[in-house]
Each structure stands twice: as C-alpha cells, then as structure tokens.
Amino acid sequence: MRESNDSALYLAWVFFKSNLAVSFSIIGILFLLMMFSFVPIIGFISSILISFVGITIGAFFAKAVIKAKTPEEMVEIAKSTTVKSLLMDNMSVAIGVYLASLIVFIIAFIVIGLLGSLVANDIAYFQYTGHVSATAIILMIIDLALILILFYIYPAVIGHAYMSDDFTDAFKKVFLMLNPSFWKKTFNVRYMILVFIWMLVFPTAFLLAFISMFVLIGFILLFILLLYSSAIYGYAYLLSK
C-alpha cells in the first residue's frame, strides 16, 4: 500500500475490527491505567505504564504495517495477534525508546530554553523601546526552527527506533533526533506531505478522543489513533531510509 495518511488510518481500522477481542482488551487496560493515573502515589507509575503500553503497541503495529502489503495481510496479522504478543514482543524496544526519549527531550529542552533565555532580555527591552536587536531576532528564528525541525523529524526517528529488535538499537536510534545528517533524509516531498497531514489530523483527533473519554467511544478512538500514528511512523521510516 502507498505510504499515506489514508492507508495508515485504514490499516488501523482493519486491525481494530479484525480482532475485537484483543482490541477491547487493550482498550480495557488503557482505561484502567488511566483511572489509576488519578490515584495518589500509584498515579505516577500508571502514567509511565501508559507510555510503555503505547510504545510497545506502536512498535508492534509499525512493524506490522511494513510487513502487510495488502489489507488482507493485515487481517491475518490481526487475527494471529494476542494481547501478550502486542504488549510483550517489543518490551525491550519500548524501554530503549522511552529512556532515550527522556534524554533527548531533556537535551532539547535545555538548548531551546537557553536560546529563549538569551532572547528574554531583548524582549523586555522591546516592550519599553519598541526596538529589538538583530541578534535577538536571529536567536528567535533559530529557536523556532529547532522546535519545528524536532516535530517534523519525530515520526521518522520513532519509526526507525520502532524497527529495532532490541534495547540497544532502539536506544541509539532515538538519538537520530540530534543528527542533522539524518534530518536531510526527511527533506523529500512524500515525507513532507505525510507528516504535515498527520500534524493536522493528530491534534484534532486526539482532542476529540480526550473529550469523549467519559464514554467508551473515547477509548476506542484513542486506540485507533495510536495505531494510526504508529502506521505513520512506519511509513516515515520507509520514506527516510
């Protein structure tokens, strides 16, 4: 199937409806973890577990999307999938992705925050004088550019990490986020279209799922959205090889 948002969403729906037992079991697990996340003390642990569940499912489905050449093949993959395989087959990958992501985002936060702090004084000065230095403008542009680049390359980076088979490889692949030579691989029209559409669809769909969480439909949408995004990461991997 062609690497597109339509294909990603369709394959997510095919997987969901082809094994309703597994799909609703995962939805039930997500529901329980979400409820526990509001409980003092264990809420922090539940929040971490939600991340791990999302990553393990994501890695499983991204690999499934790469393997499935037709919707019929995805049906067969879905029917042979168990809750255990969906949650456990990529556990080491999930740990690698999670830990490396924490490190990368801390580094990115420090760098972006540092650039922002350097501009802060000029912004305060601008409020009184109406003038801002060329240095401040350049730093603001660099800061904004870094943020946009990180969001833009994120699907490709996670896609490459999801294709890993062990902790070490997954951990290393996340650091492609900081590799400008890797960024160049994403500068192609097909990747741009894929990711820009995803950037428009994902926030809207996530907000809709979040608002609907007080009823079952919200968690169904959340699960399908997780599969859809994972498929996008798989396609991003193919388009950035």
N, C-alpha and C positions, 0 to 999 in steps of 0.2 A: 504493500500500500504506500501511496505517496506520503511523504512527511508533511503533514498539515494539521491544523487545529481540528478540522472536521474529522480526519481519520483518528486523531487522538481521542476525541470525545466519543466517537462511535465505538472504538475498541473498548473504551472504559465501560460503556453501556453494555456491550456484548459480554464482557467478562462478568459484570454485575448480575445480569439476568440469566446467565448460563449456569451459575452455581449459587442460587439464592441462599442455600444453607450456609455456605461459607461467608457469603456477603453479609447476611444478617447476624452471623456470629461475630464477625469483626465489628459491625456497627454496634452490637451489644457491648463488646469490650470497650470500644471508644466511648460509649455512653457512660459506662461505669467509671472509667478513668476520669472522664470529665466531671462526674459528680464528686468523686474523691478529691479532685483538684481544689475543691472549695472547702475541704476539711482541714483545719489547722494541723500542722506538723506533717501529716502524710500528703498534704496537697502538693508540696514541692516534689516529692518522689513521683506522684501521679503525673505531674506536668512533664517530668523527664521521661517517664514511660510512654506518654502520649507521643513525644518526639521520636522515641525509638520505634514505636509501632508504625508511625508514619514513614520513617526511613526504611524499615525492613520491608514493608508493603511496597513502598516506592521502588526499591531496588529490584524486588521480585517482578513487579509489573513492567518496569522499564526493560528488563531483560526479556520478558515475555513478548513485549511489543516488537523487539528486534527479531525475535525468532518467528513470530507469526507473520507470514506473507499474505494471508487472507483472513477474513473474519471467521471462516470455518476453522482455521487452525487455532484461532484464539478461543473458539468454543471448546475445542478439545483440550487446550491448556487449562481453561477454567474448570472443566469437568474433572480433570485429574488433580486439581489443587485441593489441598486440605488446609485447615486452619493452622496446623502445626508447620506445614511447609511455607505457608505465607508469612508466618511470624518468625520462624527459626532458621530457614535456609540462608538468610543473609544477615544473621545477627552480628557476626564479626565485621561485616562491611558496615553495618549500622553504627557500631561502636567507633570504627575508624572515621566515618563521615562526621559523626556527632562531635568527637573530641577535636578533630582538625578544624571543623567549622567554628567551634568556640575560639580557638586560637586565631584563626584568620579574621574573624569578625572583631576580636579584641584589637588586633593589629590595625585593621581598617578604621575602627572607631578612634583609636589613638591618633592615627595620621590625619583623618578628616577633622577630628576635634582640634588638633593642634593648628591646622591651617585655619580653621574657623576662629580660634582664639587670637591668631595673628591679625585677623581682619576686624575683630571686635572693637578695638580702639579706634580704628578708622571710621567704623560705622557710627560710634558715639560722637566722633568729631564731625561727621557729616550732618548729624542732627542739629548741630549748633551753627555750622558754617555753610552747609549746602555743597561742600566740596569733598571729594574723596580722591585719594592718591591712586596713581596708575598701578602701584604695587598691590594695593588692596583689591583693585578690580581683577588683576591677574590671578591673585590668590583665590578669589571667589570663583572665578571661572574654572581654575584647576580643581577646587574642592567639588564644585557641581559636576564637573566632567568625571571625576573619580567615582562619585556616587552613581552616576548614570552608567558608567562602564561596568561597575560591580553588579548592578541589577541586570544589565544586558548580558553579561557573560555567565551569570549564575546558572542558568539552565544547562549550558554546555559543560561547565565544571562539575555540576552534580551528576549530569549524565555520564561523564567519564568515570566519576567515583562509583556510581551505581553499577557500572560494568565490571568492577573489580570482583575478585573471588576471595579476598582475604583482608584482614585488618590493615596490614602494612600498605598494600597497594591503594586501598581506599583512602587511607590517611594521607598518603603522598599526593594522590590525585586532587584532593581539595585545594592544595597549595598552588594549583594551576591558576587559581583566582588572582595570585600575585605575580603571574608570569606574563609580561607584555607580549612575548613571542607567541604565546598561546592565544592571546586576545586577537591577533591577526587572523587566526583561523576562523573566527566567527564573523569576520567582515565580508560576508557574501550575501547576496540578495535573498536567497531562500531562507537562510538562518534569520536574517533581519525580519522578514515577513512573519515567520513562525513565531518569533519571540515577541514582536510588537503586538500581534493579535492576542497572544497569551497574556501579555501585560494589561490589555484592555479587558479581557474576559475574566481572568482570575480574581481581581479585586471585587468586581461586581458579583460574581458567583459566590465568592466567599462571604461577602456581606449578606447575601440572600440566605445562604446556609446558616450563618450565625444567627440572623434574626429568627429563622424558623426552627431553632434548636429546641424550643419548648415543645415541639411535636416531632414525631418520628421522621417526617419528611426532611427535616433539617439535617439529621444524621445520615440519611440516605444521600442527600445532596453533597454532604461533606465527604463521604466515602467515594462517590463518583468523581468529585472534584480532585481528590487525592490521586485516584487512578489516572484521570485526565492529565494532571500536571506531571505525573511520573512518565506518562507516554510522551509528553512534550520534552522531558529531559532525555528520554531515549532517542527521540528524533534529533534533538540538539547535539547529542553525541555523534550521530551519523553525519550531521552537516558540519561538524567541526573537527573531523578526523584529519 
